[in-house]
Amino acid sequence: MLINLTTQLQQATHELKNKFLESTPPEDARDSEFFQKVKSETDPLFKLAERWEEEALAAVKERKILVHPQQVEATRENFELILLHSYYIDVKEKRFMEIVQAIDYVCDQVRHSSF
């Protein structure tokens, strides 16, 4: 289950990266229609990140993966950051890519260290 969620999280990360690279900042980020669109499109991804964190923390506790709990929590936070930044385009590309790289690193660690 955790490996599947990790793969989904990593795929979503790369889709958000592409969205970030191909998008332009919204005309009016305070527009309620834009907000509703973002909310409806991001809700499933926020839930994915939450489920992944729960599964990963349980695996850490049971010593099934060799990752620190802080890395798991930071990965969820980082995923939520890029999720929002990919819609609002309000961070420099270099910083966005650093966050993506951090997510990939932890996801790879989870995948390669699971027993």
C-alpha positions as CSV (number, residue, x, y, z in Angstrom):
1,M,0.0,0.0,0.0
2,L,2.7,2.5,1.0
3,I,4.7,1.8,-2.2
4,N,1.6,2.4,-4.3
5,L,0.9,5.7,-2.5
6,T,4.5,6.7,-2.8
7,T,4.4,6.1,-6.6
8,Q,1.1,8.1,-6.8
9,L,2.6,11.0,-4.8
10,Q,5.7,11.1,-7.0
11,Q,3.7,11.0,-10.2
12,A,1.5,13.8,-8.9
13,T,4.7,15.8,-8.0
14,H,5.9,15.5,-11.5
15,E,2.5,16.5,-13.0
16,L,2.5,19.6,-10.7
17,K,6.1,20.4,-11.8
18,N,4.9,20.3,-15.4
19,K,1.9,22.4,-14.6
20,F,4.2,25.0,-12.8
21,L,6.6,25.1,-15.8
22,E,3.8,25.5,-18.4
23,S,1.5,27.9,-16.6
24,T,1.5,31.6,-16.1
25,P,0.4,33.4,-12.9
26,P,-3.4,33.8,-12.7
27,E,-4.9,37.2,-13.7
28,D,-6.8,37.5,-10.5
29,A,-5.8,35.0,-7.9
30,R,-8.5,36.3,-5.6
31,D,-11.3,35.4,-8.0
32,S,-13.8,33.1,-6.4
33,E,-14.2,31.0,-9.6
34,F,-10.4,30.4,-9.8
35,F,-10.4,29.5,-6.1
36,Q,-13.2,27.0,-6.6
37,K,-11.4,25.5,-9.5
38,V,-8.2,25.2,-7.5
39,K,-10.1,23.7,-4.5
40,S,-11.8,21.1,-6.5
41,E,-8.7,20.0,-8.4
42,T,-6.4,20.0,-5.3
43,D,-8.7,18.3,-2.7
44,P,-7.9,14.7,-4.0
45,L,-4.2,15.5,-3.9
46,F,-4.3,16.9,-0.4
47,K,-6.0,13.7,0.6
48,L,-3.4,11.6,-1.1
49,A,-0.6,13.5,0.8
50,E,-2.5,12.9,4.1
51,R,-3.0,9.2,3.4
52,W,0.7,8.8,2.3
53,E,1.9,10.6,5.5
54,E,-0.2,8.3,7.7
55,E,1.0,5.1,6.0
56,A,4.6,6.3,5.9
57,L,4.6,7.3,9.6
58,A,3.1,3.9,10.5
59,A,5.8,2.1,8.5
60,V,8.5,4.2,10.3
61,K,7.0,3.3,13.7
62,E,7.0,-0.4,12.7
63,R,10.5,0.0,11.4
64,K,9.4,-1.2,7.9
65,I,11.2,1.7,6.2
66,L,14.4,3.5,7.0
67,V,13.2,7.1,6.9
68,H,12.9,9.6,9.8
69,P,9.5,10.8,10.8
70,Q,10.6,14.4,10.2
71,Q,11.4,13.5,6.6
72,V,7.9,12.1,6.2
73,E,6.2,15.2,7.7
74,A,8.5,17.6,5.6
75,T,7.6,15.7,2.5
76,R,3.9,16.2,3.0
77,E,4.4,19.8,3.7
78,N,6.6,20.2,0.6
79,F,4.0,18.4,-1.5
80,E,1.3,20.8,-0.2
81,L,3.6,23.7,-1.0
82,I,4.2,22.7,-4.6
83,L,0.5,21.9,-5.0
84,L,-0.4,25.5,-4.3
85,H,2.6,27.0,-6.0
86,S,1.7,25.1,-9.2
87,Y,-1.6,27.0,-9.4
88,Y,-0.6,30.4,-8.1
89,I,2.9,30.5,-9.6
90,D,4.2,32.6,-6.7
91,V,7.7,31.2,-6.1
92,K,10.9,31.2,-8.1
93,E,11.5,28.2,-10.4
94,K,14.8,27.3,-8.6
95,R,13.0,27.1,-5.3
96,F,10.2,25.1,-6.7
97,M,12.6,22.6,-8.3
98,E,14.5,22.2,-5.0
99,I,11.2,21.3,-3.3
100,V,10.4,18.8,-6.0
101,Q,13.9,17.3,-5.6
102,A,13.4,16.9,-1.8
103,I,10.1,15.1,-2.4
104,D,11.7,12.8,-4.9
105,Y,14.6,12.0,-2.6
106,V,12.3,10.9,0.3
107,C,10.0,9.0,-2.0
108,D,13.0,7.1,-3.4
109,Q,14.2,6.4,0.1
110,V,10.8,5.0,1.0
111,R,10.7,2.8,-2.0
112,H,14.2,1.5,-1.7
113,S,14.3,1.0,2.1
114,S,11.0,-0.8,2.5
115,F,11.1,-4.3,3.8
